[in-house]
Amino acid sequence: MDQPTKIVSVAALPQVRVLGRTTGTDVVNLFWTGSGIEFIYTGSEIQVEVNADYDTYEPWLAVELNGVQISRVPLNKGKNEVCLFRGMTVGKPKHVRILKEVQAMHQDPGHLLQIVGLQYADGEFQQLPEPKYRLEFVGDSITSGEGTVGAVYEEDWISAFFSAMNTYPRMVADALSAEYRVVSQSGWGIVTGWDGNVENKIPPFYTQVCGLLTGERNASLGALQDYDFEAWQPDAVIINLGTNDATAIQSAVELGQEWAGTRDVEEVKEILTTAICDFLKVVRNSNPTAQIIWGYGMLGDNFLSAIREAVEGYAKQTADSRIHFLQLPDTTPDTVGSRLHPGVKAHQITAKEIETYLQELL
């Protein structure tokens, strides 16, 4: 059997689909969780070459073959050659998807994952079917899959406990035969991060490729560039933000501290409402025809009524019948994962709720 001999860039393989908000052509830069590549290949063996780097949080890569995950690997610094499969029947099509398991790491400017190309010998690439829908998911640690790997009692904040494969975005997209993209960051919110840091909020970075990343290398790779919405218009945008805001604001209230210059909960809710409306305006302007669903409730219902009223109020005010609020199922002791986050079961239950809701809208 001929052995793979050379690396072929993704740019030279038009049958390979690039997934996620990425940059680069010959070398594809993967920033967000769930970004990667997808293809159908008929050979017996194929490898992917990737570049990886990090100071603290190593990237992980998941490999899916014919709809089933077959491997999940942490990547070493520098060049990595990952065998996707070997010894399979020549001529039989294999559907492969490779996903970055770990979110964009704002805290680690050294974090890097690049797809250099594919190495193969005895097969051909076939055309992928067009996705039925395009879906975008915006969120925090829940959407990033934090807690979907590891024992329930785990408390360390490490890359290994994140998984794109185990999240409701991946599950919903697969159930609807959709291509999906994710914009999410653990601990971040609408107006504040979980710890009260008002710089850690998603909305200001939504219109960039991956603007929350730091460091000169990320800037040089195009992470801070404006994102081209016209090139990839979603049929639906599913937002799941507010959990970290609720945590930070409630903590301040309970401690009798000011938040945003006030101790008045109603004033705080007004600030939150304004921010939600401002963000919905940006999302709508960026995605003029998409259904927009704001889901909330996977880690408690604190501030749920305020978020619901803000979303539904904005939809009514703007006469936008394509903006909706959806209460998501709360995580229970039976569905919790590591780090007190929703586990795989919680994501499965939520995915079914969102899938059913989307089927009524799309």
C-alpha angles and dihedrals in degrees: 000000000000113000123223107269112176142029115246116197121234088240089064092053109067091180090066114091118215112218128209136009098317141153133212133052112214088032115030116213113214113202111156131054112268094029118129142095137296132198148149115239131179102199131102097244140019136173133195122216116211136175116223136181140164143157098209114350116052120209120246127207127207123203122205123192120193092341097314127098109238102172145014121191139181112227127231123225112275128010118003125186109200120190108221095189139334138196097024128144113286113234095023112114116242120195109216130186124182117193135185103238097197129071125242104285109227091176094053115056088180092064109114138164123177131171107222097180149283128286118208143137122184107040146062134234117241130204115269118230113254113260114253092225142005117228132186123199123199122188153101136270092322092058089043090059096243109169097020091110128049138038119309092248095055114121105169116112101227138142093250092070094060122085130175090190092060097052133104092240091062092042095049093046093050093047090054096039088243136150111231143194130197133212108183143136130189114245095011128120148172098281104358145013122249091268096051095263102146092197091068101080129123104217099074091056100042095098094053128079091246105332098166091072119101136207135065095270094057089048091050091050090057101254092136095049121113111270116242103234093173091062093059117023115184123220088217138014115206114198122193106177134133104069094100092043090054091049094050096042095044091049091053092048093049091050092047091242130141120255118195088352097305142085092198111110092204091055089050090052089051090054089049092048092051091049092049091051092047091051094047088053091054093046091049094047089050094046107031098178103032127115106241118208122184107201124188141164110068092121103033136308100261107143090002093130092049092051093045092050092048094050096043091042092054092048090052094043092052095036088234107156091183095069116089142171120222124187108221125214114269120241114253134196086265095053103035120117134195122317090026089286130129111285129214092280091054091050091049092052092047092046090056091051093050093043092053092046093049092049088061092051106038 
